[in-house]
Amino acid sequence: GGNMANAPVTITDDVQGFWAARWSGAALGWHKRDVNPHLQNYNELLVEKDEGNRIFVPLCGKSVDMAYLASNPKVSHVV
């Protein structure tokens, strides 16, 4: 049990088992609860036009950053 979100990564011979355990325990290490502060600070550089901006976010998994980007009224699409 316990929260493994910030648990240190330990090298193991069973790589598949290692990632399966981290996935099932929600301890992947890259899912954050808060929006990336750099994204918040530099958001206006990404969204230059008054409306209709499209933002492509190359990632896998879930991200609060995508919801943050989509909440901007100047953004029409986040993919």
C-alpha positions in Angstrom: 0.0 0.0 0.0 0.9 3.6 0.4 1.5 6.3 -2.2 4.2 5.3 -4.6 3.8 8.5 -6.8 7.2 9.7 -5.8 8.8 6.3 -5.1 12.3 6.0 -6.4 12.8 4.0 -9.5 14.8 0.8 -8.9 16.4 -1.2 -11.8 15.0 -4.7 -12.0 15.4 -7.8 -14.2 11.6 -8.0 -14.6 11.0 -4.8 -16.5 7.5 -5.8 -17.5 6.6 -6.6 -13.9 8.2 -3.4 -12.7 6.0 -1.2 -15.1 2.9 -3.3 -14.4 3.3 -2.7 -10.7 3.9 1.0 -11.1 0.9 1.3 -13.5 -1.4 -0.5 -11.1 -0.2 1.6 -8.2 -0.6 4.9 -10.1 3.2 5.5 -9.6 4.4 6.1 -13.1 6.3 9.2 -12.1 5.2 11.5 -14.8 1.6 12.1 -14.0 1.4 15.2 -11.9 -1.6 16.6 -10.0 -0.9 20.2 -11.0 -0.3 22.0 -14.3 3.3 22.3 -15.2 4.4 25.8 -13.9 6.4 26.4 -17.1 3.3 25.9 -19.1 1.5 28.4 -17.0 4.3 31.0 -17.2 4.8 30.7 -21.0 1.2 30.0 -22.0 0.9 33.3 -23.9 3.8 32.3 -26.1 1.9 29.2 -27.3 -1.3 31.1 -27.8 -0.4 34.0 -30.0 -3.6 34.5 -32.0 -6.8 35.9 -30.5 -8.7 32.7 -31.3 -8.6 29.4 -33.2 -5.1 28.3 -31.9 -4.5 24.5 -32.2 -2.0 22.8 -29.9 -0.6 19.4 -30.4 0.7 17.7 -27.2 2.8 14.6 -28.1 2.5 12.3 -25.1 1.0 9.1 -23.8 -1.3 8.9 -20.9 -3.3 11.5 -19.0 -2.3 15.0 -18.3 -3.8 17.9 -16.5 -1.8 20.1 -18.8 -4.1 19.3 -21.7 -7.2 20.3 -19.8 -5.4 23.5 -18.8 -4.6 24.3 -22.4 -8.2 23.5 -23.5 -9.6 25.9 -20.9 -8.0 28.9 -22.7 -10.8 30.6 -24.7 -8.2 31.4 -27.4 -7.6 27.6 -28.1 -10.0 25.8 -30.4 -8.3 22.3 -30.3 -5.9 20.4 -28.1 -4.8 17.1 -29.7 
